C-alpha cells in the first residue's frame, strides 16, 4: 500500500510539473455474436477508439494514452498474470485491459486498471449499449476511465487558463529551396525561393480540441522563385513571381505555448518569365501566367512574445497543361504584433 501511495504522489508531482504519465491500453478481447448484418469489431480498433476519446478529454496531455499491440504469439489479456507479462514486455507505468462482449441485442464493455507496481487490479469499469453502437460505447468507457484517472488518482493537473486575443498581426519571411516535379523537372531546376506575407488573426483561440487550442488566420503573400535550365538543354534563367491569399489553421498546446503549428491552403496567381541568351539571336524574353493552388505546413518556435523561427514545407500546383507540381522546403521567420486580450477562459 505504501508503494502505491508513493507512485500516486510522484504521479501527481510529475503531472503538476507538466510531465506525462503514459496510459497504455491493450487490444480488447472481443467475444460473442454481432447483430445481424454487422461484423464484430477488431479488439485493437475498439481500444484505439477509447484512446481517441481519452485524448479529447485530456486537454493537458498528461495521460498520453496509446494502444500497444499484443506481443507475437501472445493471446488477449484475461488475468493478472497476462497483465503482468504485458506490462513487463513494454515497461509500462499504467495498463488498462478488458473485454467487449457482444450479443445481437447488446454490447458490454469491461475495462480493468492494472497497478503495475503492486500487481493488482485497482479499478473496474463497465458500460452497456445497444448492439452496433461501438463508438458510443467507447466514448462512455473513455469518460469513465478519464474520471477515475483524474478524479480518484489525480493524474491530470488543473487545466491552465488562457487569454483570448483579438486582431493579431503577423509578418512572415520565408527563404528556401524549390523544385518542380514530374516532366517539368527534366527541363527546369530550382535554385532559390523567397516569400513575404502578412496575416491577420481576428480571434485566437477560436476553440479547443483535447489538449489543442486552434484558430484561423488570413493573409496576402508575395513570392519569388529563381531557376535555371537543366544540363543538356538550351540555357535559360527562370523567374517566377507569385501573389497569393493564404488561409491557415494554427494550433498550439495548452502546456507548450512556445511551439505553434499551422496548416494552410493558398490560391495564387503565377507569372513566369523566361530569359534566354540565344546563340545567334541574342537575348530573348517570354512570359506566361496561370493560377494555382498550394498546401503548406509549418512548425514554429517562439523565441519571445514577438519573434519565432521555424521550418516549413509547401506543395503546390500551377495549372498549366501539363500541371507543374512544385515542392518548397524552407526556413521561416515570423514577427508578431500582439493582439488585444479581452477575456479569461478557465
Secondary structure by P-SEA (a helix, b strand, c coil): caaaaaaaaaaaaaaaabbbbbbbbcbbbbbcccccccccccaaaaaaaaaaaaaaaccccccccccccccccccccccaaaaaaaaaaacccbbbbbbbbbcccbbbbbbbbbccccccccbbbbbbbcccaaaaaaaaaaaaaaaaaaacccccccbbbbbbbcbbbbbbbbbbbbbbcccccccbbbccccccccccccccccccccccccccccccccbbbbbbbccccccbbbbbbbbbbbbbbbbbcccccccccccccccbbbbbbbbbbcccccbbbbbbbbcccccccbbbbbcccccccccbbbbbbcccccbbbbcccbbbbbbbcccccccccc
